[in-house]
Amino acid sequence: QLQLVESGGGSVQPGGSLRLSCAPTGVSLGHLAIGWFRAAPGREREGVACISPDSNKTYYQTSVKGRFAISRDGSKNKAYLQMNSLKPEDTAIYYCAALETTVQAMCLLTDPWYHAWGQGTQVTVSA
């Protein structure tokens, strides 16, 4: 059974960096499209970034382009979200999502597409 565990959240000052990790269990990372989503206080969850199973396709929310980078490491069976130049508006609970798929070069930044979700990790950016 596919399960996801996020880690790496915390509190950081504006301009700082954090790296979030997503560890799937039960399914090989190579069979998973991975998405990162976030839910800011009082706001609906939105897509941040996603990566296809073969890593050939990545998509980013416009507000994080050039600052965030999604990646995966098959040898460690983990996916990552590197967050640089963090801003207060990046404050949110960040969720890892996954879909087991045989379509190797595809991912989507839409909640209903994913079948498994982690519990979330808090990211707080403040001075």
C-alpha positions in Angstrom: 0.0 0.0 0.0 1.4 3.3 -1.0 2.1 5.7 1.8 4.0 9.0 1.9 5.9 10.8 4.7 7.0 14.4 4.4 9.9 15.9 6.4 12.1 18.9 6.4 9.7 21.7 7.3 10.6 24.3 9.9 10.9 28.0 10.6 13.2 30.3 8.5 13.7 34.0 7.9 12.9 35.6 4.6 15.5 34.8 2.1 16.4 31.5 3.7 16.2 28.0 2.4 14.6 24.7 3.3 14.6 21.3 1.6 11.5 19.1 2.0 11.7 15.3 1.6 9.0 12.9 0.5 9.5 9.2 1.3 7.1 6.8 -0.4 6.7 3.3 0.9 5.0 0.3 -0.8 5.7 1.4 -4.3 9.0 2.1 -6.2 9.6 5.8 -6.8 10.2 5.0 -10.4 6.5 4.3 -10.8 5.3 7.5 -9.2 4.5 10.9 -10.4 5.2 13.3 -7.4 3.5 16.6 -6.7 4.1 19.1 -3.9 1.1 21.2 -2.8 0.7 23.7 0.0 -2.1 25.1 2.0 -1.5 28.6 3.4 -3.6 29.8 6.4 -7.1 30.6 5.3 -6.5 29.5 1.7 -7.2 26.5 -0.4 -4.5 24.0 -1.2 -2.6 24.8 -4.4 -0.1 23.0 -6.5 3.5 24.1 -6.1 5.5 21.7 -8.3 5.4 18.2 -9.8 7.7 15.8 -11.5 7.0 12.9 -13.8 8.1 9.3 -13.0 11.0 9.6 -15.5 11.9 13.1 -14.3 11.6 14.4 -17.9 8.6 16.7 -17.0 8.4 19.2 -14.3 5.9 22.0 -13.7 6.0 24.9 -11.2 3.5 27.3 -9.8 4.4 30.7 -11.3 5.0 32.2 -7.9 7.8 29.8 -7.1 9.6 29.6 -10.5 13.3 30.3 -10.1 13.1 29.8 -6.4 12.0 26.2 -5.9 13.2 23.0 -7.5 11.6 19.6 -7.5 13.8 16.5 -7.8 14.0 12.8 -7.1 16.6 10.3 -6.1 15.8 6.8 -7.0 18.7 5.3 -5.1 17.3 6.8 -1.9 13.6 6.3 -3.0 12.9 10.0 -2.1 11.6 13.1 -3.8 12.6 16.6 -2.7 11.5 20.1 -2.9 14.4 22.6 -2.6 13.0 26.0 -1.5 15.3 29.0 -1.8 14.7 32.7 -1.4 11.8 32.0 0.8 9.2 34.7 1.4 6.6 35.2 4.1 3.9 34.3 1.6 5.4 30.8 1.2 4.3 30.1 4.8 2.0 27.0 4.5 1.6 23.4 5.3 3.3 21.5 2.5 2.0 18.2 1.2 3.6 15.5 -0.9 1.3 13.7 -3.3 1.9 10.7 -5.5 0.2 8.8 -8.3 1.3 5.4 -9.4 1.3 5.4 -13.2 2.8 3.8 -16.2 2.8 7.0 -18.1 6.4 7.9 -17.6 6.5 11.5 -18.9 3.6 13.2 -17.2 2.5 15.0 -14.1 -0.3 17.4 -13.2 -0.7 20.1 -10.6 -4.2 19.2 -9.7 -5.3 17.6 -6.5 -7.8 15.0 -7.9 -5.1 13.4 -10.0 -3.2 12.1 -7.1 -4.1 8.9 -5.1 -1.8 9.2 -2.1 -1.1 12.1 0.2 1.3 12.7 3.1 0.3 14.3 6.4 2.0 17.6 5.6 4.9 19.5 7.0 4.8 23.1 8.3 6.9 25.8 6.7 7.0 29.2 8.4 8.8 32.1 6.9 9.0 35.2 9.1 11.4 37.8 10.4 
